Amino acid sequence: MVAFIKKQYAFLIAILFFLGTFFLSIRPLLDYDLWFDLKSGEIFSKLGIIHTDVFSYTEYGKTWFPYEWLFQIFVYFLYKATGLIGIQLFVALAVVMQLLILYFIFKKLLSLHTILVALLCFFFFACVYEFYVARPFIVAYIFLTLNLFIILKYFFTKRNFLWLTLPITLLWTNTHGSIFLDIFFFVAYAAIAAFLYMRSRKQEWLQKCKSLSVYSGITAVLTILPPLSLTQYTLLWKFYEQRTILTRFIAEWTPLSSDQLSFTLYTVTLLVVVGLFVFVVFKKKTYTNFLWTLPFFPLTISAYIASRNEYLGYLGLTILLGSIAKYLDKKIWIGLGIIIVLYGTVLLQQKLQPTYLYYPVNAASFVEKYRLKGNMFNEYAYGGYLLWRLYPEQKVFIDGRSDVYLDREMPEVLKISTNKNLSDKAFQSFMYKNFFDKYHMSFAILRTEKNSVLRKIGRILDTDPSWSLVMWDDTTEVYVRKDGKNDAIIKQFGTSFATPYLRDPYVADKQEQALSEYLKMNSLIPSAHSSNAIGFILLQKGQFEEARKRFLEAKTLDPSFESPYMNLAELSAKDGDLDNAISLYQEAKDLAPDRGLIYIRLGQLTLEKTQDLQEAKQIWEDGVKNTADADAKKQLELLLSR
């Protein structure tokens, strides 16, 4: 297919490919687990490998499985030496290393042309790009592919470098729980070699079977050596026993079918690759030549069990595709190459979209600066960052270490979601009984993401006189309980009239008092919600230009917050600029397609501009379908009935 391309140009393409993947892999640190990994590494570097929890006030002293200790110590010292940018660069380098090992598997063992190898590596890179984060598996999968290369090299040739897998296995064992895959591949290839010996009676296969069997046993022993001993397998069994809770609590543990888009893309890819594989095998009728691919079929199925296994699934599919590459017709490869480039490019464009981070940076700074006292309520995702910032002065309620919280806190937190449809009064009673009173919590750090049960908790605390809102920004609120432990904080920052995350931004008839509270908080922590609320109050007071400045400020602070767009639209409508008003409401709808008020006003303004009742009614009908707001839905239905 590519004979006309000179070798030096093919080599240049390979270099450009690896440089491109390196720079594309320098990403923001998006994963919440990084933070407790950093803090764990700090603790291990000071105290040694400990096996009891020290971070949580709920489980202090409980058994903790330090099954990723080596990665955690490494990433901590890397952070100390280089800061967060060093971690980002390390992730990018780890990605290139994984792809480079795949490159050698395809190039050196399967003798594929450089262009085909680049296509296969690009296919894999695009499919698993979201997995390239600062977590232990980023290193574990380097060990996986490296040991796989060494095993396959011995399987395909007589060159035995299996001894190199021993130190790799030791490192892998102390880095990540996926170490069982190491044993799996040794045993699988020992079995395949045994089958080939029985079929051909060639001594070469008998010798390979013996060597791989011996290394299977040695590898198994290495995985249970101190300091972890049986930790990896004990934890694996625990996760299996508690798989129901894990799949309900953590998105990456849920079956692939829970994400319809990922499920569809993966299934179509699997059908195409396996279809081509079966076609080639039947066409060539040399089944023994493809026996070596059998261990990769379980990897392709594992992706359906849990979303986190998609990486392994795509690894299996990529190697299966590589195994038949040289048997495919030139025309098939031209078409397949075009599809891979287009498909991979579209995937990467989607995955490269900026992600809005929800780290509670300002909340942690507030707690740290003003030394809030007592036990803290926090959500699972926030826990790692909070313990990174606040420990040892403040312990967390829960963080991302499933092994510590799987028996009690995780099932309890699940109850929050299962009870979210209770009335506010019943939900408040549930929260106090199961959390705030049970664990003697004195303050709460809540994420404010829309349509989250945490928003409901915030609404209840906001209207409960025994709690006071003392801090907020565009992602987080901090509430303090009036239990005598933080009276000075409540006196200095407590709000009584500003309600930044309720339907109305202030308590009825308390406009001036709320404005004062918003101005005070905005001077402390500027936020789009404060600026928008200030602008809304100024708008009601008739100070239109000052209000406009505040709305524009809010829009700049958080471009994903729809309310400033809506308020600016109303100012445009007041000025008679209906085109701009409609355009701004369209932007707001794109940001918040479930907010009913947007459809109400968008339809009204459209009707005012065009006099087209059918167009307005279509907008209102869309609103009825999309909004979850019962009051807005009633208004939309009333507009339609008229």
Secondary structure, 3 states (H helix, E strand, C coil): CCCCCCHHHHHHHHHHHHHHHHHHCCCCCCCCHHHHHHHHHHHHHHHCCCCECCCECCCCCCECCCCCHHHHHHHHHHHHHHCHHHHHHHHHHHHHHHHHHHHHHHHHHCCCCHHHHHHHHHHHHHHCHHHCCCCCHHHHHHHHHHHHHHHHHHHHCCCCCHHHHHHHHHHHHCCCHHHHHHHHHHHHHHHHHHHHHHHHCCHHHHHHHHHHHHHHHHHHHHCCCCCCCCHHHHHHHHHHHCHHHHHHHCHHHCCHHHCHHHHHHHHHHHHHHHHHHHHHHHHHCCHHHHHHHCCHHHHHHHHHHCHHHHHHHHHHHHHHHHHHHHHCCHHHHHHHHHHHHHHHHHHHHHHCCCCCCCCCHHHHHHHHHHCCCCEEECCHHHHHHHHHHHCCCCCECCCCCHHHHCCCHHHHHHHHHHCCCCCHHHHHHHHHHHHHCCCCEEEEEEECCCCCHHHHHHHHHHCCCCEEEEEECCCEEEEEECCCCCHHHHHHHCECCECCCCCCCECCCCHHHHHHHHHHHHHHCCCHHHHHHHHHHHHHCCCHHHHHHHHHHHHHHCCCCCHHHHHHHHHHHHCCCHHHHHHHHHHHHHHCCCCHHHHHHHHHHHHHHHCCHHHHHHHHHHHHHHCCCHHHHHHHHHHHHC
